[in-house]
Amino acid sequence: MKERFNGYFDKLTPPTTDDEFLAAVRRKAEKMDKKMRINKKAIAIPVAAALMVGVTAAATGLFGFNELFSGYIVSDESIGDELLSTINEVKVNSSDDDYTMELKSVTGTKDRVMGRFEIVRTDGAPILTEGDWDITSHWFVNSINENDGPSLVSGWEAQCLWFDSTENGNVSAYFEIASTSYTIVDTSVMLYIDNLYMGNERGDKLMIPVTMCLEFNYTPSEKASVEKRIGGKNNSFEMMLNTRYSDTESVEVNILENYFSCLGGWIYLDSDSSLICSDENEITLIMDDGTEVMCYTTWYGKAIEFFYCVDGDRDEFREGKSMSAVDISKAVAVRINGMEFPLE
Amino acid sequence: MDNDSIEKYVKKYRPMVYRLAYSMVRRCEDAEDISQDVFVRLCRFRGEFDSEEGARAWLCRVAINLAKDMLKSANRRCTAELTEDIPAKTNEDTGLLEAIQRLSPEDTAVLYLFYYEGYSVKDIARIRRSTSAAIRTRLSRARERLRKMLTEEDYI
């Protein structure tokens, strides 16, 4: 089988020559450079204009706890204050006055930041009509560290951003940015959106030609990544994992610190999520109305993404079919391999 | 990273990045797109790799992350037909191709790293930021599923 498997990949060769490929890479890199230069100009906006942006943001509630973090499961305002301190200098630039971005939530650690923002019409009208929409955009993430100068994307290991629509017809976007070093700390994070493309099952297509930039300064606080725990430092939880893995990988149990925190459709861990997301673990969310949602989890670094398991067949999800994101804000507990952990 | 280094890495690792991306996204143009993005990130990389192996592992990790991003995107979720861009030439290849495509992207990537690139379970765990146990389990199940599918189709 190995020979046949390898034979299959032997036949798989890139469609372009190395020279063509390098040219394409350089074009992409230059395009990013160009955007960075535009970005640097945008940062140098007059103080008065910056203040105006700040005032506008404050007027729309961008800095308020409830507005910023209502999307969180967190209800403890003392923790929220800590969270609030992790971001400041929120700025929004839009090429079209009809559209703006609202930062809804941010959390993370010193090498990873994640959160959610919404793209809304300034007149409050919905962008999208009812129904399921697929949304995409040209986008990229940038950062500037004042100490290092415009180092921008240096050391950024991974970035991802995916879109969804909200009940009131706005465009919602989750982002996650990881760094190979700690370059995110005290760093100005910028999220660029260049045109929005939308389509639905009815065949409707919509393109909004708008360029927007959301910028905020990010500094993780100690509590930023632990706003929600499952059982806290729960010994029984650790024991469960120990039991499960001690026969083969006992040493790896030690890296798990049992921290979970919740953000939108994600549960975030400050240790290696693969222990949790192993195929061997059955994970069920218990919702506030008592319903139980058996989930298939995927993981991305230290975050777990939950999907409904509609028909109970986990294999279906491995094939990437019929996945539907779970709103974990309504979860009150998580059951892992029969053991239940309340969400505080 | 300077141009000479980028060229060196492209010549040496581009096929690996492309195949790894393809093993997950299964479309030539997407795999090429991901490969480009991986090397754009390499252009931006200002750190230093500990070793050649470190650079190779970094490229694998970024390729996997970008492929996962692409698979997560709304557009990808609703388009799953994979009938073109296939390097199959014979009936036997077609059987293998169909079997591979029935595996999850993650399983295929792990099989690819293990069989084709010759990475150990421990190395794959490091690349995937996973555990050896999880990779071993995934590898074993993927292998078994592939074997079963090929047996059912009388291709093995």
Interface residues (C-beta under 8 A of the other chain):
Chain A: M1 K2 R4 F5 N6 Y8 F9 K11 L12 T13 P14 P15 T16 D18 F21 L22 A24 V25 K28 A29 M32 D134 I135 T136 S151 L152 V153 S154 G155 W156 E157 A158 Q159 C160 W162 F163 D164 T180 S181 Y245 T248 E249 E252 D272 S274 L275 C277 S278 D279 E280 T298 Y300 G301 R318 E319 G320 K321 M323
Chain B: I6 E7 V10 K11 R14 P15 Y18 R19 Y22 S23 C28 E29 A31 E32 S35 Q36 D37 F39 V40 R41 C43 R44 F45 R46 G47 W58 R61 V62 N65 L66 K68 D69 L71 K72 S73 A74 N75 R77 C78 A80 P87 A88 K89 E92 D93 L96 L97 I100 R102 S104 P105 E106 D107 L111 Y112 Y115 Y116 A125 R128 R129 S130 T131 S132 A133 A134 R136 T137 R138 R141 R143 L146 R147 L150 I156
